[in-house]
């Protein structure tokens, strides 16, 4: 086994990609990283006529060298063969003077499907015959259902999802609550996403609990802290670029920009990985909602989560601790794990940290960051629909507003805006922006939106209203570990 991964907080840790995927999270509290991404250059010329699945095989082979070509090919096929409604997987759509990368054509109509159709397939090739793994997932809305859909009814794997009670959209909650499968459990917690994510990390790092569960039961994560979830997202950056080349809108080697709505920083970090691997990117435009911890960091170099937590029109981004930002700090501090560990310790103890001027400049060289208010979200949805007949969800609208702010600085580089979810996942916010009169009932809203816009409702979202509610647990945030322990002891994920 090639031990090609290390921890963001301890460079003396070395493990293989398969072990990193299996454990998900480093015992020292850090995240697993591939130190020398720039050594993994991809030959763009070889991709010019490639399909999405072909590009996926190339990217995964670079980042996961301990997986055989057969294992990767099988994983790609099972992840993407029949679960998306387009063979392009992530089609690029021209809107006005920019391009929208639609990442919502999978089984749950959100971008999380890209990674979470792949992660379970990779996990199959990681577990030994006697191994079992319990997947723990915190979600601000979309990750939960995508993870449940990817892992349900898979042998030797169980999954528990935690989400903030009353902190996701009606459709997002229904998608999770109606999930079937013998190995799925869902609990709403009385807290926000950061509470859920922080407690999942603590549980994954609880050595006493791991000992109690025994050597045959592993705990892992389906959040983007797991590199097996993050790496598949690198693929669509290359795929979108190749689509522009294939359509003749750019030539190979031209620079592009990407605007990425983000909360946990995983989606845009995947783009940074692609750039390190040879993708010609000029700038990543990072877009936040009013929980704008990242925007303030880019202005000051101070990351401070000690600000009021807001519930916004873009709930999947209602996050104040962007976990994947730790990986970027690792790369931008020149792999200084002691430095990263100190920053993360400061964040844990005081709720804030400050990077050096040099590290901030290195980050700003690749990234621009801005934010959008709720009112600006509504304005963006309305104007793009009226002027371009394109319907955006609130998170994509956050990206649109920040993208336009950035373009006012004079950068004319071709722009790709990542669209992270179907507008029907947030139909009330979208309807408020584009309809004259909005019904009270959420299902009626969805149907009226489809009637007026003539944009079809994704099948999975249209059907979810008729499914039985199977999961109703609501627990205190400090009960999460006991909940996990009880479910593992019940062997709920054991089909036999």
GIDA-V101692 format. One line per field, one symbol per residue. phi: phi as a letter, one per 40 degrees, with the letter a starting at -180 (. if undefined). burial: b if it has 24 or more other C-alpha atoms within 12 Angstrom, else e. A space follows every 50 residues. Layout:
# GIDA-V101692
phi = ???
burial = ???
This chain:
# GIDA-V101692
phi = .ccbbbccbacccbaccccccccgacccgcbcbcdbcccbcbccdcbdbc cdcccdcccccccbcccccccccccccccbcbcbcaccgbcbbcbfbbbb ccbbcccbgacccdccccdccccdcbccdccbbbcbbcbcicddcccdcc ccgccgbbabbbbccgbbcdcdccdccccchcbbbbbcbcibcccccccc ccccbccccdcccgccbbbabbccccccccddcccccccccccccccgca bdhccbbbbbcabcgccccdccdcccchccbcabccbbccccdcdccccb gbcbccbdcbcbcbccbcbbbcdccdcccdcccfgccccccccccdcccb gaabccdccccccccbbbbaabccccdcccdccccccbfbbbcccccdcd ccdcccccchcbcdbbbcbcacdccbcccccdcbbcbbccccccddcccc cccgbccddccccccccccbbbcbbcccccccccdcccccfcccdc
burial = eeebbbbbbbbebbbbbbbbbbbbbbbbbbbbbbbebeebebebeebbeb bbbbbbbbbbbbbbbbbeeebbbbbbbebbbebbeeebbbbbbeeeebbb bbbbbbbbbbbbbbbbbbbbbbbbbbbeeeebbbbbbbbbbbbbbbbbbb bbbbbbbbbbbbbbbebbbbbbbbbbbbbbbbbbbbbbbebbbbbbbbbb bbbbbbeeebeebeeebbbbbbbbbbbbbbbbbbbbbbbbbbbbbeeeee ebeebbbbbbbbbbbbbbbbbbbbbbbbbbbbbbbbbbbbbbbbbbbbbe bbbbbeeebbbbbbbbbbbbbbbbbbbbbbbbbebbbebbbbbbeebeee ebbbbeeebbeebbebbbbbbbbbbbbbbbbbebbeeeebbbbbbbbbbb bbbbebbeeeeebbbbbbbbbbbbbbbbbbbbbbbeeeeeebbebbbbbb eebeeebbebbbebbeeeeebebbeebebbbebbbebbeebbbbee
